[in-house]
Amino acid sequence: MQTKYNIVKQAIKSKILDGTFQPHQKISSESELMKQFDVSRHTVRLAIGDLVNQGWLYREQGAGTFCADRSQVEAATNGNQKNIAIITTYISDYIFPSIIRGAESYLSEQGYHVSLFSTNNDHENEKRFLETILTQNFDGVIIEPTKSALTNPNINYYLNLERQHIPYIMINAYYDELEPINIVLDDEKGAYLQTEHLIKLGHRNIVGFFKTDDIQGTKRMKGYLKAHRTYGLPINPNNIVTYSSNEKETKPNQELRNFLSRTVDKPTGVVCYNDELAIKLLDVLRELKLKVPEDISVVGFDDSFLAKVSEVKLTTVAHPKSEMGKNAAKVILDLVKEKETNKKKANSSVESIVYDPQLIVRHSTKELES
């Protein structure tokens, strides 16, 4: 448990890092801080004194305490070290290692040290890592956004990256309000291809599972709907299952069991948010003694290693993975070079990249008999 002194100190530091307090701006008075945190004047003075000693604040006799300008200190500290940060939602599983390897190998070749941070898809972790990056003088940042479909509480930190001329790009998804340079797959088209494939095989009762706290999921749901409309198929709203990151281990499995417990109108095809989900749903089908694709067809997304290791080889949509990571590394270094040549440049010549998805047909789907 944090001490009151540390809580006050960290709160002031966070306001500096998210840009609430700008260089040479007066911070809250001791009395205001005492009231805000319900602490003694002694505690406030200890916290402020520590931040003054560390160069975050400075005092002016009779005027108050002000936010220090750390830019010159940080530039001197940074020296010739070349650092790029990669923030991802996960590091050790699914497609993320391939993305990271693609970026890390290229950056290492160019003489950059890479620091990896995993938010575990949690905004509080994202905030903590952004504070670290703003403190430790990184040349640039590659970011996979956390719960990108939701309002982000850390937008100020990204704006502060911009104010400090620290270039960043986003991969896999992006925070729309920031309009960042981004490298993504066309998720809407990918899900359209998933759904179209089943429709062309004669499926009419198709269930879709979408994780909708990430923008990929909302776009993939849009592709699912668009395919139904293009082919003139009525959309049954009950056939759309949405779930959050916190529900991914339980809700989809239970909903699939509910669909398959129907005595009539059972689904014949399943469109999955990703391969990871598809593998979990295959376990449910196995428990219910249903065969894929004889009894039901399943389509994944991402063409991860999981698509090929199960007993049923998944029909899925390809994700560029390591190529995305390598291109992310190239783009962030292009931005770093632009910054070095002209810090005040208004419009960057570096552009976003959108990959065109491709459907890979394997053995988890089949044509329905007329």
C-alpha positions as YAML, in Angstrom:
chain: A
units: angstrom
residues:
- id: 1
  name: MET
  ca: [0.00, 0.00, 0.00]
- id: 2
  name: GLN
  ca: [1.34, 3.43, -0.98]
- id: 3
  name: THR
  ca: [2.10, 6.03, 1.66]
- id: 4
  name: LYS
  ca: [0.22, 9.35, 1.57]
- id: 5
  name: TYR
  ca: [3.48, 11.08, 0.69]
- id: 6
  name: ASN
  ca: [3.97, 8.84, -2.35]
- id: 7
  name: ILE
  ca: [0.35, 9.26, -3.46]
- id: 8
  name: VAL
  ca: [0.73, 13.07, -3.49]
- id: 9
  name: LYS
  ca: [4.13, 12.87, -5.20]
- id: 10
  name: GLN
  ca: [2.91, 10.48, -7.91]
- id: 11
  name: ALA
  ca: [-0.25, 12.53, -8.54]
- id: 12
  name: ILE
  ca: [1.78, 15.71, -9.15]
- id: 13
  name: LYS
  ca: [4.22, 13.81, -11.36]
- id: 14
  name: SER
  ca: [1.34, 12.32, -13.38]
- id: 15
  name: LYS
  ca: [-0.06, 15.79, -14.02]
- id: 16
  name: ILE
  ca: [3.31, 16.85, -15.35]
- id: 17
  name: LEU
  ca: [3.58, 13.78, -17.58]
- id: 18
  name: ASP
  ca: [0.05, 14.05, -18.99]
- id: 19
  name: GLY
  ca: [0.61, 17.73, -19.75]
- id: 20
  name: THR
  ca: [-1.79, 19.18, -17.16]
- id: 21
  name: PHE
  ca: [1.16, 21.13, -15.75]
- id: 22
  name: GLN
  ca: [3.27, 22.72, -18.50]
- id: 23
  name: PRO
  ca: [6.88, 23.94, -18.06]
- id: 24
  name: HIS
  ca: [7.00, 27.09, -15.88]
- id: 25
  name: GLN
  ca: [3.30, 26.75, -14.98]
- id: 26
  name: LYS
  ca: [2.44, 27.21, -11.31]
- id: 27
  name: ILE
  ca: [1.14, 24.03, -9.68]
- id: 28
  name: SER
  ca: [-1.58, 23.77, -7.01]
- id: 29
  name: SER
  ca: [-0.83, 25.50, -3.71]
- id: 30
  name: GLU
  ca: [0.08, 23.55, -0.58]
- id: 31
  name: SER
  ca: [-3.37, 24.30, 0.87]
- id: 32
  name: GLU
  ca: [-5.11, 23.03, -2.27]
- id: 33
  name: LEU
  ca: [-3.05, 19.84, -2.23]
- id: 34
  name: MET
  ca: [-3.76, 19.32, 1.48]
- id: 35
  name: LYS
  ca: [-7.49, 19.58, 0.79]
- id: 36
  name: GLN
  ca: [-7.37, 17.44, -2.38]
- id: 37
  name: PHE
  ca: [-5.53, 14.53, -0.75]
- id: 38
  name: ASP
  ca: [-6.67, 15.01, 2.85]
- id: 39
  name: VAL
  ca: [-3.10, 15.11, 4.13]
- id: 40
  name: SER
  ca: [-1.02, 17.36, 6.39]
- id: 41
  name: ARG
  ca: [1.09, 20.29, 5.19]
- id: 42
  name: HIS
  ca: [4.18, 18.33, 6.24]
- id: 43
  name: THR
  ca: [3.25, 15.49, 3.85]
- id: 44
  name: VAL
  ca: [2.68, 17.94, 0.96]
- id: 45
  name: ARG
  ca: [6.00, 19.68, 1.62]
- id: 46
  name: LEU
  ca: [7.86, 16.35, 1.69]
- id: 47
  name: ALA
  ca: [6.37, 15.35, -1.69]
- id: 48
  name: ILE
  ca: [7.09, 18.75, -3.29]
- id: 49
  name: GLY
  ca: [10.58, 18.87, -1.82]
- id: 50
  name: ASP
  ca: [11.40, 15.48, -3.31]
- id: 51
  name: LEU
  ca: [10.16, 16.56, -6.75]
- id: 52
  name: VAL
  ca: [12.18, 19.77, -6.53]
- id: 53
  name: ASN
  ca: [15.32, 17.78, -5.69]
- id: 54
  name: GLN
  ca: [14.66, 15.45, -8.64]
- id: 55
  name: GLY
  ca: [14.24, 18.37, -11.05]
- id: 56
  name: TRP
  ca: [10.50, 18.02, -11.68]
- id: 57
  name: LEU
  ca: [9.58, 21.26, -9.89]
- id: 58
  name: TYR
  ca: [11.23, 24.50, -8.83]
- id: 59
  name: ARG
  ca: [10.32, 27.13, -6.25]
- id: 60
  name: GLU
  ca: [10.26, 30.91, -6.55]
- id: 61
  name: GLN
  ca: [10.33, 32.82, -3.26]
- id: 62
  name: GLY
  ca: [6.99, 34.47, -2.63]
- id: 63
  name: ALA
  ca: [5.48, 33.21, -5.90]
- id: 64
  name: GLY
  ca: [4.96, 29.47, -5.38]
- id: 65
  name: THR
  ca: [6.05, 26.19, -6.92]
- id: 66
  name: PHE
  ca: [6.34, 25.71, -10.68]
- id: 67
  name: CYS
  ca: [6.69, 22.87, -13.17]
- id: 68
  name: ALA
  ca: [10.30, 22.61, -14.39]
- id: 69
  name: ASP
  ca: [11.30, 22.45, -18.05]
- id: 70
  name: ARG
  ca: [13.02, 19.07, -18.24]
- id: 71
  name: SER
  ca: [13.73, 19.10, -21.98]
- id: 72
  name: GLN
  ca: [17.35, 20.26, -21.73]
- id: 73
  name: VAL
  ca: [18.09, 17.92, -18.83]
- id: 74
  name: GLU
  ca: [16.53, 15.00, -20.68]
- id: 75
  name: ALA
  ca: [18.39, 15.75, -23.88]
- id: 76
  name: ALA
  ca: [21.69, 15.76, -21.99]
- id: 77
  name: THR
  ca: [20.78, 12.53, -20.20]
- id: 78
  name: ASN
  ca: [19.81, 10.79, -23.42]
- id: 79
  name: GLY
  ca: [23.18, 11.36, -25.08]
- id: 80
  name: ASN
  ca: [23.75, 9.14, -28.09]
- id: 81
  name: GLN
  ca: [21.60, 6.24, -26.91]
- id: 82
  name: LYS
  ca: [18.93, 5.24, -29.42]
- id: 83
  name: ASN
  ca: [15.76, 3.82, -27.88]
- id: 84
  name: ILE
  ca: [12.40, 2.73, -29.27]
- id: 85
  name: ALA
  ca: [9.54, 1.57, -27.05]
- id: 86
  name: ILE
  ca: [6.97, -1.00, -28.14]
- id: 87
  name: ILE
  ca: [3.72, -1.08, -26.18]
- id: 88
  name: THR
  ca: [1.47, -4.03, -26.98]
- id: 89
  name: THR
  ca: [-1.63, -5.49, -25.38]
- id: 90
  name: TYR
  ca: [0.07, -8.86, -24.92]
- id: 91
  name: ILE
  ca: [3.65, -10.06, -25.46]
- id: 92
  name: SER
  ca: [3.97, -13.78, -24.96]
- id: 93
  name: ASP
  ca: [1.03, -15.37, -26.75]
- id: 94
  name: TYR
  ca: [-1.00, -15.61, -29.94]
- id: 95
  name: ILE
  ca: [0.22, -13.47, -32.90]
- id: 96
  name: PHE
  ca: [2.03, -10.85, -30.80]
- id: 97
  name: PRO
  ca: [5.47, -12.54, -30.64]
- id: 98
  name: SER
  ca: [5.62, -12.57, -34.47]
- id: 99
  name: ILE
  ca: [4.73, -8.87, -34.68]
- id: 100
  name: ILE
  ca: [7.30, -7.97, -32.02]
- id: 101
  name: ARG
  ca: [10.04, -10.09, -33.60]
- id: 102
  name: GLY
  ca: [9.46, -8.38, -36.95]
- id: 103
  name: ALA
  ca: [9.86, -4.94, -35.37]
- id: 104
  name: GLU
  ca: [12.66, -5.82, -32.98]
- id: 105
  name: SER
  ca: [14.92, -7.46, -35.57]
- id: 106
  name: TYR
  ca: [14.74, -4.46, -37.90]
- id: 107
  name: LEU
  ca: [15.27, -1.92, -35.13]
- id: 108
  name: SER
  ca: [18.26, -3.85, -33.79]
- id: 109
  name: GLU
  ca: [19.81, -3.88, -37.26]
- id: 110
  name: GLN
  ca: [19.51, -0.09, -37.29]
- id: 111
  name: GLY
  ca: [21.30, 0.21, -33.94]
- id: 112
  name: TYR
  ca: [18.28, 0.85, -31.73]
- id: 113
  name: HIS
  ca: [17.64, -0.63, -28.31]
- id: 114
  name: VAL
  ca: [14.05, -1.89, -27.95]
- id: 115
  name: SER
  ca: [12.05, -1.81, -24.71]
- id: 116
  name: LEU
  ca: [8.89, -3.93, -24.58]
- id: 117
  name: PHE
  ca: [5.83, -3.14, -22.48]
- id: 118
  name: SER
  ca: [2.65, -5.21, -22.20]
- id: 119
  name: THR
  ca: [-0.56, -3.53, -21.00]
- id: 120
  name: ASN
  ca: [-2.47, -6.80, -20.74]
- id: 121
  name: ASN
  ca: [-5.22, -4.75, -22.43]
- id: 122
  name: ASP
  ca: [-5.59, -2.58, -19.30]
- id: 123
  name: HIS
  ca: [-5.75, 1.24, -19.42]
- id: 124
  name: GLU
  ca: [-4.05, 1.68, -16.05]
- id: 125
  name: ASN
  ca: [-1.03, -0.30, -17.27]
- id: 126
  name: GLU
  ca: [-1.00, 1.76, -20.46]
- id: 127
  name: LYS
  ca: [-0.91, 4.96, -18.39]
- id: 128
  name: ARG
  ca: [1.98, 3.65, -16.30]
- id: 129
  name: PHE
  ca: [4.04, 2.75, -19.36]
- id: 130
  name: LEU
  ca: [3.35, 6.07, -21.07]
- id: 131
  name: GLU
  ca: [4.62, 7.82, -17.94]
- id: 132
  name: THR
  ca: [7.77, 5.69, -18.10]
- id: 133
  name: ILE
  ca: [8.29, 6.59, -21.75]
- id: 134
  name: LEU
  ca: [7.77, 10.30, -21.12]
- id: 135
  name: THR
  ca: [10.32, 10.09, -18.30]
- id: 136
  name: GLN
  ca: [13.05, 8.06, -19.98]
- id: 137
  name: ASN
  ca: [13.65, 9.80, -23.31]
- id: 138
  name: PHE
  ca: [12.64, 7.39, -26.03]
- id: 139
  name: ASP
  ca: [13.20, 8.39, -29.66]
- id: 140
  name: GLY
  ca: [9.86, 6.94, -30.73]
- id: 141
  name: VAL
  ca: [7.04, 4.60, -29.73]
- id: 142
  name: ILE
  ca: [5.16, 1.80, -31.51]
- id: 143
  name: ILE
  ca: [1.82, 1.27, -29.79]
- id: 144
  name: GLU
  ca: [-0.92, -1.32, -29.99]
- id: 145
  name: PRO
  ca: [-3.85, 0.52, -28.37]
- id: 146
  name: THR
  ca: [-5.62, -0.80, -25.31]
- id: 147
  name: LYS
  ca: [-9.38, -1.46, -25.73]
- id: 148
  name: SER
  ca: [-9.33, 0.76, -28.79]
- id: 149
  name: ALA
  ca: [-13.10, 0.82, -29.27]
- id: 150
  name: LEU
  ca: [-13.64, 2.50, -25.89]
- id: 151
  name: THR
  ca: [-13.06, 6.07, -24.76]
- id: 152
  name: ASN
  ca: [-9.43, 6.23, -23.70]
- id: 153
  name: PRO
  ca: [-8.61, 7.89, -20.35]
- id: 154
  name: ASN
  ca: [-4.95, 8.35, -21.37]
- id: 155
  name: ILE
  ca: [-5.39, 10.67, -24.36]
- id: 156
  name: ASN
  ca: [-3.55, 13.49, -22.54]
- id: 157
  name: TYR
  ca: [-0.42, 11.35, -22.42]
- id: 158
  name: TYR
  ca: [-0.47, 10.94, -26.20]
- id: 159
  name: LEU
  ca: [-0.98, 14.68, -26.62]
- id: 160
  name: ASN
  ca: [2.01, 15.20, -24.35]
- id: 161
  name: LEU
  ca: [4.08, 12.87, -26.56]
- id: 162
  name: GLU
  ca: [3.17, 15.19, -29.43]
- id: 163
  name: ARG
  ca: [4.03, 18.30, -27.43]
- id: 164
  name: GLN
  ca: [7.42, 16.82, -26.61]
- id: 165
  name: HIS
  ca: [7.96, 15.86, -30.29]
- id: 166
  name: ILE
  ca: [8.19, 12.15, -29.51]
- id: 167
  name: PRO
  ca: [6.90, 10.37, -32.64]
- id: 168
  name: TYR
  ca: [4.52, 7.46, -32.21]
- id: 169
  name: ILE
  ca: [2.54, 5.16, -34.48]
- id: 170
  name: MET
  ca: [-0.21, 2.63, -33.78]
- id: 171
  name: ILE
  ca: [-0.50, -0.93, -35.02]
- id: 172
  name: ASN
  ca: [-3.43, -3.37, -35.35]
- id: 173
  name: ALA
  ca: [-5.80, -0.56, -34.29]
- id: 174
  name: TYR
  ca: [-5.76, 3.12, -33.40]
- id: 175
  name: TYR
  ca: [-7.48, 5.74, -31.29]
- id: 176
  name: ASP
  ca: [-9.63, 7.46, -33.88]
- id: 177
  name: GLU
  ca: [-9.73, 10.84, -32.11]
- id: 178
  name: LEU
  ca: [-5.94, 11.16, -32.35]
- id: 179
  name: GLU
  ca: [-5.80, 10.31, -36.08]
- id: 180
  name: PRO
  ca: [-2.32, 8.79, -35.67]
- id: 181
  name: ILE
  ca: [-0.20, 7.24, -38.38]
- id: 182
  name: ASN
  ca: [-1.22, 3.60, -38.18]
- id: 183
  name: ILE
  ca: [-0.51, 0.19, -39.68]
- id: 184
  name: VAL
  ca: [-3.56, -2.04, -39.74]
- id: 185
  name: LEU
  ca: [-5.27, -4.86, -41.56]
- id: 186
  name: ASP
  ca: [-8.58, -4.07, -43.27]
- id: 187
  name: ASP
  ca: [-10.61, -5.83, -40.58]
- id: 188
  name: GLU
  ca: [-13.97, -5.02, -42.14]
- id: 189
  name: LYS
  ca: [-13.01, -6.63, -45.44]
- id: 190
  name: GLY
  ca: [-11.48, -9.59, -43.61]
- id: 191
  name: ALA
  ca: [-14.76, -10.40, -41.84]
- id: 192
  name: TYR
  ca: [-16.63, -9.81, -45.08]
- id: 193
  name: LEU
  ca: [-14.46, -12.51, -46.68]
- id: 194
  name: GLN
  ca: [-15.10, -14.87, -43.74]
- id: 195
  name: THR
  ca: [-18.86, -14.47, -44.03]
- id: 196
  name: GLU
  ca: [-18.97, -14.42, -47.83]
- id: 197
  name: HIS
  ca: [-17.08, -17.71, -47.92]
- id: 198
  name: LEU
  ca: [-19.76, -19.42, -45.81]
- id: 199
  name: ILE
  ca: [-22.59, -17.81, -47.79]
- id: 200
  name: LYS
  ca: [-21.10, -19.06, -51.07]
- id: 201
  name: LEU
  ca: [-20.96, -22.55, -49.55]
- id: 202
  name: GLY
  ca: [-24.72, -22.39, -49.01]
- id: 203
  name: HIS
  ca: [-24.84, -21.39, -45.33]
- id: 204
  name: ARG
  ca: [-27.72, -19.14, -44.35]
- id: 205
  name: ASN
  ca: [-27.76, -19.43, -40.56]
- id: 206
  name: ILE
  ca: [-24.37, -18.01, -39.62]
- id: 207
  name: VAL
  ca: [-23.40, -17.00, -36.09]
- id: 208
  name: GLY
  ca: [-20.80, -14.24, -35.57]
- id: 209
  name: PHE
  ca: [-18.63, -13.78, -32.44]
- id: 210
  name: PHE
  ca: [-16.96, -10.37, -32.00]
- id: 211
  name: LYS
  ca: [-14.84, -8.87, -29.20]
- id: 212
  name: THR
  ca: [-16.08, -5.30, -29.25]
- id: 213
  name: ASP
  ca: [-13.92, -3.41, -26.75]
- id: 214
  name: ASP
  ca: [-11.25, -3.44, -29.49]
- id: 215
  name: ILE
  ca: [-11.92, -1.56, -32.72]
- id: 216
  name: GLN
  ca: [-10.95, -4.66, -34.72]
- id: 217
  name: GLY
  ca: [-14.04, -6.40, -33.36]
- id: 218
  name: THR
  ca: [-16.45, -3.60, -34.27]
- id: 219
  name: LYS
  ca: [-15.02, -3.44, -37.79]
- id: 220
  name: ARG
  ca: [-15.22, -7.22, -38.18]
- id: 221
  name: MET
  ca: [-18.85, -7.17, -37.07]
- id: 222
  name: LYS
  ca: [-19.48, -4.52, -39.73]
- id: 223
  name: GLY
  ca: [-17.94, -6.79, -42.37]
- id: 224
  name: TYR
  ca: [-20.16, -9.68, -41.22]
- id: 225
  name: LEU
  ca: [-23.26, -7.49, -41.57]
- id: 226
  name: LYS
  ca: [-22.17, -6.09, -44.93]
- id: 227
  name: ALA
  ca: [-21.74, -9.58, -46.42]
- id: 228
  name: HIS
  ca: [-25.28, -10.51, -45.38]
- id: 229
  name: ARG
  ca: [-26.65, -7.34, -46.97]
- id: 230
  name: THR
  ca: [-24.64, -7.78, -50.17]
- id: 231
  name: TYR
  ca: [-26.06, -11.28, -50.69]
- id: 232
  name: GLY
  ca: [-29.59, -10.34, -49.67]
- id: 233
  name: LEU
  ca: [-29.66, -12.50, -46.55]
- id: 234
  name: PRO
  ca: [-31.81, -11.44, -43.59]
- id: 235
  name: ILE
  ca: [-29.74, -10.65, -40.48]
- id: 236
  name: ASN
  ca: [-30.85, -12.34, -37.30]
- id: 237
  name: PRO
  ca: [-29.68, -10.04, -34.46]
- id: 238
  name: ASN
  ca: [-29.73, -13.04, -32.12]
- id: 239
  name: ASN
  ca: [-26.93, -14.57, -34.20]
- id: 240
  name: ILE
  ca: [-24.48, -11.81, -33.23]
- id: 241
  name: VAL
  ca: [-22.53, -12.41, -30.02]
- id: 242
  name: THR
  ca: [-20.47, -9.53, -28.63]
- id: 243
  name: TYR
  ca: [-18.15, -9.87, -25.67]
- id: 244
  name: SER
  ca: [-15.42, -7.93, -23.88]
- id: 245
  name: SER
  ca: [-11.84, -8.91, -23.11]
- id: 246
  name: ASN
  ca: [-12.90, -9.84, -19.58]
- id: 247
  name: GLU
  ca: [-15.58, -12.20, -20.93]
- id: 248
  name: LYS
  ca: [-13.59, -13.97, -23.63]
- id: 249
  name: GLU
  ca: [-12.92, -17.09, -21.55]
- id: 250
  name: THR
  ca: [-16.57, -17.74, -20.70]
- id: 251
  name: LYS
  ca: [-19.27, -15.92, -22.69]
- id: 252
  name: PRO
  ca: [-18.57, -17.19, -26.24]
- id: 253
  name: ASN
  ca: [-18.45, -20.83, -25.10]
- id: 254
  name: GLN
  ca: [-21.73, -20.50, -23.22]
- id: 255
  name: GLU
  ca: [-23.44, -18.70, -26.09]
- id: 256
  name: LEU
  ca: [-22.36, -21.41, -28.55]
- id: 257
  name: ARG
  ca: [-23.80, -24.06, -26.23]
- id: 258
  name: ASN
  ca: [-27.06, -22.09, -26.18]
- id: 259
  name: PHE
  ca: [-27.18, -21.93, -29.99]
- id: 260
  name: LEU
  ca: [-26.58, -25.65, -30.32]
- id: 261
  name: SER
  ca: [-29.15, -26.58, -27.69]
- id: 262
  name: ARG
  ca: [-31.92, -25.37, -30.00]
- id: 263
  name: THR
  ca: [-34.22, -28.06, -31.31]
- id: 264
  name: VAL
  ca: [-34.71, -26.14, -34.58]
- id: 265
  name: ASP
  ca: [-32.87, -23.49, -36.57]
- id: 266
  name: LYS
  ca: [-29.39, -24.46, -35.38]
- id: 267
  name: PRO
  ca: [-26.51, -22.52, -36.95]
- id: 268
  name: THR
  ca: [-24.52, -24.24, -39.69]
- id: 269
  name: GLY
  ca: [-21.62, -21.80, -39.76]
- id: 270
  name: VAL
  ca: [-19.59, -19.78, -37.25]
- id: 271
  name: VAL
  ca: [-17.57, -16.63, -37.96]
- id: 272
  name: CYS
  ca: [-14.95, -16.09, -35.22]
- id: 273
  name: TYR
  ca: [-13.28, -12.87, -34.08]
- id: 274
  name: ASN
  ca: [-9.92, -14.66, -34.24]
- id: 275
  name: ASP
  ca: [-8.25, -18.08, -34.35]
- id: 276
  name: GLU
  ca: [-7.82, -18.09, -30.58]
- id: 277
  name: LEU
  ca: [-11.58, -17.96, -30.17]
- id: 278
  name: ALA
  ca: [-12.11, -20.54, -32.92]
- id: 279
  name: ILE
  ca: [-9.92, -23.05, -31.05]
- id: 280
  name: LYS
  ca: [-11.92, -22.48, -27.84]
- id: 281
  name: LEU
  ca: [-15.17, -23.05, -29.73]
- id: 282
  name: LEU
  ca: [-13.78, -26.22, -31.30]
- id: 283
  name: ASP
  ca: [-13.38, -27.55, -27.75]
- id: 284
  name: VAL
  ca: [-17.09, -26.91, -27.12]
- id: 285
  name: LEU
  ca: [-18.05, -28.67, -30.36]
- id: 286
  name: ARG
  ca: [-15.87, -31.62, -29.39]
- id: 287
  name: GLU
  ca: [-17.62, -31.83, -26.01]
- id: 288
  name: LEU
  ca: [-20.98, -31.87, -27.78]
- id: 289
  name: LYS
  ca: [-19.69, -34.61, -30.13]
- id: 290
  name: LEU
  ca: [-20.14, -32.42, -33.21]
- id: 291
  name: LYS
  ca: [-17.74, -32.71, -36.11]
- id: 292
  name: VAL
  ca: [-16.15, -29.85, -38.05]
- id: 293
  name: PRO
  ca: [-16.95, -29.32, -40.87]
- id: 294
  name: GLU
  ca: [-19.44, -32.22, -41.22]
- id: 295
  name: ASP
  ca: [-21.88, -30.82, -38.64]
- id: 296
  name: ILE
  ca: [-20.85, -27.18, -38.54]
- id: 297
  name: SER
  ca: [-18.36, -24.95, -40.39]
- id: 298
  name: VAL
  ca: [-15.98, -22.62, -38.54]
- id: 299
  name: VAL
  ca: [-13.91, -19.70, -39.89]
- id: 300
  name: GLY
  ca: [-11.08, -18.08, -37.93]
- id: 301
  name: PHE
  ca: [-9.14, -14.86, -38.34]
- id: 302
  name: ASP
  ca: [-5.37, -14.06, -38.26]
- id: 303
  name: ASP
  ca: [-3.90, -17.30, -39.68]
- id: 304
  name: SER
  ca: [-2.02, -17.80, -36.42]
- id: 305
  name: PHE
  ca: [-0.05, -20.94, -35.57]
- id: 306
  name: LEU
  ca: [-3.26, -22.16, -33.88]
- id: 307
  name: ALA
  ca: [-4.94, -22.48, -37.29]
- id: 308
  name: LYS
  ca: [-2.60, -25.33, -38.20]
- id: 309
  name: VAL
  ca: [-1.97, -27.18, -34.92]
- id: 310
  name: SER
  ca: [-5.50, -28.36, -34.13]
- id: 311
  name: GLU
  ca: [-6.89, -31.59, -35.50]
- id: 312
  name: VAL
  ca: [-9.07, -29.45, -37.80]
- id: 313
  name: LYS
  ca: [-7.00, -27.09, -39.94]
- id: 314
  name: LEU
  ca: [-8.78, -23.75, -39.84]
- id: 315
  name: THR
  ca: [-10.07, -21.77, -42.76]
- id: 316
  name: THR
  ca: [-9.00, -18.29, -41.73]
- id: 317
  name: VAL
  ca: [-7.99, -14.78, -42.80]
- id: 318
  name: ALA
  ca: [-4.26, -14.06, -43.11]
- id: 319
  name: HIS
  ca: [-2.67, -11.43, -40.85]
- id: 320
  name: PRO
  ca: [0.70, -9.92, -41.92]
- id: 321
  name: LYS
  ca: [2.21, -10.34, -38.41]
- id: 322
  name: SER
  ca: [6.01, -10.11, -38.80]
- id: 323
  name: GLU
  ca: [5.67, -7.95, -41.92]
- id: 324
  name: MET
  ca: [3.48, -5.56, -39.92]
- id: 325
  name: GLY
  ca: [6.13, -5.42, -37.19]
- id: 326
  name: LYS
  ca: [8.93, -4.76, -39.67]
- id: 327
  name: ASN
  ca: [6.99, -2.03, -41.46]
- id: 328
  name: ALA
  ca: [6.08, -0.47, -38.10]
- id: 329
  name: ALA
  ca: [9.80, -0.29, -37.31]
- id: 330
  name: LYS
  ca: [10.55, 1.32, -40.67]
- id: 331
  name: VAL
  ca: [7.76, 3.88, -40.28]
- id: 332
  name: ILE
  ca: [8.74, 4.92, -36.74]
- id: 333
  name: LEU
  ca: [12.37, 5.39, -37.83]
- id: 334
  name: ASP
  ca: [11.20, 7.49, -40.79]
- id: 335
  name: LEU
  ca: [9.38, 9.71, -38.30]
- id: 336
  name: VAL
  ca: [12.44, 9.88, -36.05]
- id: 337
  name: LYS
  ca: [14.54, 11.02, -39.04]
- id: 338
  name: GLU
  ca: [11.94, 13.63, -39.97]
- id: 339
  name: LYS
  ca: [12.03, 14.97, -36.42]
- id: 340
  name: GLU
  ca: [15.83, 15.17, -36.51]
- id: 341
  name: THR
  ca: [15.86, 17.09, -39.81]
- id: 342
  name: ASN
  ca: [12.99, 19.45, -39.07]
- id: 343
  name: LYS
  ca: [11.33, 19.51, -35.65]
- id: 344
  name: LYS
  ca: [8.79, 22.13, -36.71]
- id: 345
  name: LYS
  ca: [7.53, 20.33, -39.80]
- id: 346
  name: ALA
  ca: [3.75, 20.66, -39.90]
- id: 347
  name: ASN
  ca: [2.83, 17.78, -42.21]
- id: 348
  name: SER
  ca: [4.62, 14.46, -42.21]
- id: 349
  name: SER
  ca: [5.37, 12.72, -45.51]
- id: 350
  name: VAL
  ca: [5.06, 9.35, -43.73]
- id: 351
  name: GLU
  ca: [1.75, 7.60, -44.44]
- id: 352
  name: SER
  ca: [-0.37, 4.94, -42.79]
- id: 353
  name: ILE
  ca: [-0.49, 1.39, -44.18]
- id: 354
  name: VAL
  ca: [-3.63, -0.73, -44.61]
- id: 355
  name: TYR
  ca: [-3.09, -4.39, -45.53]
- id: 356
  name: ASP
  ca: [-5.52, -6.12, -47.86]
- id: 357
  name: PRO
  ca: [-6.76, -9.37, -46.23]
- id: 358
  name: GLN
  ca: [-6.70, -12.76, -47.92]
- id: 359
  name: LEU
  ca: [-8.85, -15.77, -47.08]
- id: 360
  name: ILE
  ca: [-6.98, -19.06, -46.60]
- id: 361
  name: VAL
  ca: [-9.26, -22.04, -47.16]
- id: 362
  name: ARG
  ca: [-8.43, -25.22, -45.24]
- id: 363
  name: HIS
  ca: [-10.59, -27.98, -43.75]
- id: 364
  name: SER
  ca: [-12.96, -26.35, -41.23]
- id: 365
  name: THR
  ca: [-15.61, -25.34, -43.78]
- id: 366
  name: LYS
  ca: [-17.69, -27.30, -46.28]
- id: 367
  name: GLU
  ca: [-20.40, -26.73, -48.83]
- id: 368
  name: LEU
  ca: [-23.91, -27.53, -47.68]
- id: 369
  name: GLU
  ca: [-25.88, -30.06, -49.68]
- id: 370
  name: SER
  ca: [-28.80, -28.54, -51.55]
...
